[in-house]
Amino acid sequence: MKDRAFLDTNVLVYLYSEDEPDKQAVAIEAMNSYMCATSTQALNEFCNVCLKKLRMPAEVIGLSIDEISDSCSISFVDETIIHKTLVLHAKYGYTYYDCLILASALASQCKYLLTEDMNNGQIIEKTLTIINPFALSK
């Protein structure tokens, strides 16, 4: 059985960005190697990046969201996750939004958080390991 991994926004963006083919290949491999999860926060950030930076048409972004939702379980940000976010922020010192990703990954019972934005190899709450899959491919 595959391990469960939470995909941060940057991994989702690289899935659809053709600007960095090496990172796109790593993101696709990650999507195929794990049982994936993400959150409504990451999906919203993904939409924003796709609209502003990648200049993707809204219809294409909508299809991308459908593909991601078919491949990942989606965690909804609720008050329980927000409270956990504040605890994680006080304990680990990451930004609020990074801690929101951490809290969502923990709530999704993921073993790994795939991101390039946090400390590679750090273990959060003795259960979640942060992995920068792009550092491994360099």
Residue frames relative to the residue before (quaternion, step in Angstrom):
aa qw qx qy qz dx dy dz
M 1.0000 0.0000 0.0000 0.0000 0.00 0.00 0.00
K 0.4757 -0.6864 0.4797 0.2694 3.55 -0.97 0.89
D 0.4973 -0.6195 0.5153 0.3215 3.55 -1.22 0.62
R 0.4566 -0.6741 0.5175 0.2632 3.53 -1.26 0.56
A 0.0078 -0.8034 0.5943 -0.0367 3.60 -0.81 1.04
F 0.3262 -0.7223 0.5848 0.1728 3.52 -1.09 0.86
L 0.2513 -0.7783 0.5610 0.1277 3.58 -0.83 1.01
D 0.3207 -0.7341 0.5724 0.1751 3.55 -0.73 1.11
T 0.7368 -0.4432 0.2935 0.4177 3.55 -1.29 0.36
N 0.6707 0.5173 -0.3266 0.4193 3.60 0.82 -0.92
V 0.6225 0.5207 -0.3507 0.4673 3.60 1.04 -0.62
L 0.6421 0.5194 -0.3179 0.4657 3.57 0.98 -0.84
V 0.6516 0.5161 -0.3185 0.4557 3.59 0.94 -0.87
Y 0.6715 0.5009 -0.3108 0.4489 3.60 0.89 -0.88
L 0.5430 0.6103 -0.4039 0.4118 3.61 1.15 -0.46
Y 0.8030 0.3016 -0.1152 0.5010 3.57 1.03 -0.86
S 0.5870 0.5688 -0.3722 0.4397 3.58 1.26 -0.09
E 0.2462 -0.7745 0.5671 0.1338 3.55 -0.85 0.95
D 0.4528 0.7110 -0.4296 0.3239 3.59 1.32 0.03
E 0.7920 0.1662 -0.0731 0.5829 3.58 1.10 -0.68
P 0.2007 -0.8433 0.4861 0.1109 3.59 0.25 1.26
D 0.6120 0.5464 -0.3646 0.4404 3.62 1.05 -0.62
K 0.6835 0.4632 -0.2825 0.4883 3.57 0.94 -0.89
Q 0.5984 0.5495 -0.3635 0.4560 3.58 1.08 -0.64
A 0.6491 0.5182 -0.3117 0.4615 3.60 0.95 -0.87
V 0.6453 0.5095 -0.3144 0.4746 3.59 1.00 -0.82
A 0.6559 0.5107 -0.3113 0.4606 3.60 0.94 -0.87
I 0.6477 0.5050 -0.3166 0.4746 3.59 0.98 -0.82
E 0.6414 0.5171 -0.3185 0.4688 3.58 0.96 -0.83
A 0.6386 0.5199 -0.3238 0.4659 3.59 0.97 -0.82
M 0.6465 0.5270 -0.3144 0.4532 3.57 0.93 -0.91
N 0.7159 0.4463 -0.2469 0.4768 3.58 1.05 -0.77
S 0.6859 0.5263 -0.2730 0.4218 3.59 1.18 -0.51
Y 0.7750 0.3005 -0.1403 0.5379 3.58 1.18 -0.50
M 0.4454 -0.5402 0.6022 0.3836 3.47 -1.43 0.07
C 0.1896 -0.8546 0.4795 0.0622 3.56 -0.30 1.25
A 0.0745 -0.7419 0.6650 0.0423 3.47 -1.33 0.62
T 0.0303 0.7541 -0.6558 -0.0210 3.54 -1.30 0.35
S 0.4160 -0.7202 0.5018 0.2375 3.59 -1.23 -0.09
T 0.6591 -0.4806 0.3920 0.4255 3.52 -1.30 0.21
Q 0.5866 0.5627 -0.3689 0.4507 3.60 1.09 -0.63
A 0.6893 0.4758 -0.2862 0.4655 3.59 0.80 -1.02
L 0.6430 0.5196 -0.3280 0.4572 3.60 0.99 -0.75
N 0.6519 0.5018 -0.3143 0.4738 3.59 1.01 -0.77
E 0.6464 0.4996 -0.3157 0.4827 3.58 0.98 -0.82
F 0.6066 0.5559 -0.3345 0.4595 3.58 1.06 -0.81
C 0.6602 0.5048 -0.3083 0.4629 3.59 0.86 -0.93
N 0.6545 0.5231 -0.3122 0.4479 3.57 0.93 -0.89
V 0.6708 0.4855 -0.2955 0.4764 3.60 0.91 -0.91
C 0.6576 0.5152 -0.3143 0.4509 3.58 0.94 -0.87
L 0.6655 0.4905 -0.3046 0.4730 3.58 1.00 -0.75
K 0.7741 0.3965 -0.1983 0.4520 3.58 0.75 -1.08
K 0.7873 0.3428 -0.1781 0.4805 3.57 0.71 -1.06
L 0.7688 0.3560 -0.1943 0.4944 3.57 0.81 -1.00
R 0.2674 -0.8075 0.4822 0.2095 3.57 1.32 -0.28
M 0.2428 0.7727 -0.5376 0.2345 3.53 0.95 0.93
P 0.5146 -0.6213 0.4808 0.3434 3.60 -1.07 0.62
A 0.6226 -0.5783 0.3819 0.3634 3.58 -1.07 0.76
E 0.6316 0.5444 -0.3371 0.4371 3.59 1.00 -0.79
V 0.6585 0.5002 -0.3005 0.4753 3.58 0.99 -0.84
I 0.6260 0.5218 -0.3329 0.4744 3.57 1.03 -0.78
G 0.6342 0.5366 -0.3269 0.4506 3.57 0.98 -0.81
L 0.6491 0.4972 -0.3076 0.4868 3.58 1.01 -0.80
S 0.6241 0.5352 -0.3287 0.4648 3.58 1.07 -0.74
I 0.6307 0.5227 -0.3252 0.4724 3.59 0.99 -0.83
D 0.6354 0.5228 -0.3250 0.4662 3.58 1.00 -0.80
E 0.6522 0.5106 -0.3115 0.4657 3.61 0.96 -0.86
I 0.6552 0.5025 -0.3110 0.4707 3.57 0.93 -0.91
S 0.6712 0.5064 -0.2962 0.4532 3.58 0.90 -0.93
D 0.6347 0.5196 -0.3276 0.4688 3.59 1.12 -0.59
S 0.7414 0.4159 -0.2080 0.4838 3.59 1.14 -0.66
C 0.7753 0.2917 -0.1341 0.5439 3.59 1.19 -0.51
S 0.3983 -0.6180 0.5943 0.3260 3.52 -1.23 0.44
I 0.2754 -0.7757 0.5535 0.1268 3.57 -1.03 0.82
S 0.2183 -0.7621 0.5993 0.1111 3.54 -0.82 1.07
F 0.3010 -0.7529 0.5627 0.1612 3.54 -0.94 0.94
V 0.4166 -0.6914 0.5309 0.2580 3.56 -0.93 0.90
D 0.0668 0.7869 -0.6076 0.0848 3.55 -0.64 1.17
E 0.7461 -0.4172 0.2589 0.4497 3.58 -1.26 0.02
T 0.5958 0.5551 -0.3727 0.4450 3.62 1.08 -0.57
I 0.6740 0.4765 -0.2898 0.4845 3.57 0.92 -0.88
I 0.6251 0.5294 -0.3437 0.4593 3.61 1.01 -0.71
H 0.6513 0.4995 -0.3218 0.4720 3.61 0.94 -0.81
K 0.6487 0.5015 -0.3163 0.4771 3.60 0.96 -0.83
T 0.5921 0.5787 -0.3499 0.4383 3.58 1.09 -0.74
L 0.6717 0.4981 -0.2957 0.4617 3.58 0.91 -0.91
V 0.6268 0.5212 -0.3291 0.4767 3.59 1.06 -0.73
L 0.6746 0.4938 -0.2904 0.4656 3.58 0.92 -0.92
H 0.6159 0.5450 -0.3423 0.4544 3.57 1.04 -0.76
A 0.6738 0.4877 -0.2938 0.4709 3.59 0.89 -0.92
K 0.7162 0.4730 -0.2533 0.4463 3.59 0.97 -0.84
Y 0.8223 0.2739 -0.1069 0.4872 3.60 0.86 -0.97
G 0.4214 -0.7662 0.4142 0.2524 3.59 1.24 -0.26
Y 0.4261 0.6703 -0.4946 0.3530 3.59 1.19 0.25
T 0.6492 -0.4940 0.3867 0.4301 3.56 -1.25 0.30
Y 0.6751 -0.4853 0.3618 0.4217 3.56 -1.24 0.40
Y 0.7125 0.4670 -0.2776 0.4441 3.60 0.79 -0.99
D 0.6163 0.5067 -0.3527 0.4890 3.61 1.08 -0.57
C 0.6572 0.4949 -0.3089 0.4772 3.59 1.02 -0.76
L 0.5830 0.5520 -0.3698 0.4676 3.58 1.15 -0.50
I 0.6225 0.5087 -0.3231 0.4993 3.59 1.08 -0.72
L 0.6493 0.5141 -0.3183 0.4613 3.60 0.90 -0.89
A 0.6691 0.5018 -0.3002 0.4587 3.58 0.88 -0.94
S 0.6506 0.5055 -0.3133 0.4723 3.58 1.00 -0.78
A 0.6413 0.5166 -0.3194 0.4689 3.59 1.00 -0.79
L 0.6520 0.4987 -0.3108 0.4791 3.58 0.98 -0.80
A 0.6571 0.5084 -0.3057 0.4651 3.59 0.95 -0.87
S 0.6779 0.4720 -0.2736 0.4928 3.58 1.17 -0.62
Q 0.3927 -0.7568 0.4345 0.2904 3.57 1.37 0.07
C 0.2685 0.7735 -0.5188 0.2459 3.53 0.96 0.95
K 0.4304 -0.6728 0.5440 0.2572 3.52 -1.20 0.65
Y 0.8000 0.1748 -0.0610 0.5708 3.57 1.11 -0.75
L 0.1816 -0.6982 0.6752 0.1537 3.49 -1.36 0.49
L 0.1801 -0.7844 0.5874 0.0848 3.56 -0.65 1.14
T 0.2649 0.7432 -0.5584 0.2562 3.55 -0.53 1.25
E 0.3119 -0.7200 0.5722 0.2385 3.55 -1.22 0.37
D 0.5931 0.6402 -0.3223 0.3668 3.59 1.30 0.00
M 0.7555 0.3389 -0.1970 0.5250 3.61 1.17 -0.26
N 0.7252 -0.4677 0.3015 0.4055 3.57 -1.34 0.11
N 0.3968 -0.7361 0.5081 0.2065 3.55 -0.44 1.28
G 0.8135 0.2514 -0.2061 0.4823 3.56 -0.85 1.02
Q 0.5180 0.6404 -0.4285 0.3714 3.60 1.19 -0.26
I 0.2504 -0.7492 0.5967 0.1411 3.55 -1.07 0.84
I 0.1924 -0.7851 0.5857 0.0598 3.54 -0.83 1.11
E 0.8623 -0.0222 -0.0281 0.5051 3.54 -0.89 1.05
K 0.6082 -0.6229 0.3134 0.3793 3.56 1.12 0.82
T 0.7367 0.4201 -0.2386 0.4732 3.62 1.20 0.16
L 0.7603 0.3455 -0.1675 0.5239 3.59 1.10 -0.65
T 0.1443 -0.7932 0.5890 0.0548 3.57 -0.68 1.13
I 0.3350 -0.7248 0.5718 0.1884 3.54 -0.88 1.02
I 0.0139 -0.7896 0.6129 -0.0268 3.55 -0.84 1.03
N 0.2112 -0.7237 0.6426 0.1366 3.53 -1.00 0.91
P 0.2437 -0.8123 0.5078 0.1513 3.60 -0.09 1.23
F 0.6205 0.5541 -0.3395 0.4390 3.58 1.20 -0.45
A 0.5934 0.5548 -0.3640 0.4555 3.61 1.16 -0.49
L 0.6359 0.5423 -0.3215 0.4453 3.57 1.12 -0.68
S 0.7106 0.4760 -0.2596 0.4485 3.57 1.13 -0.62
K 0.5186 0.6615 -0.4108 0.3531 3.61 1.24 -0.05
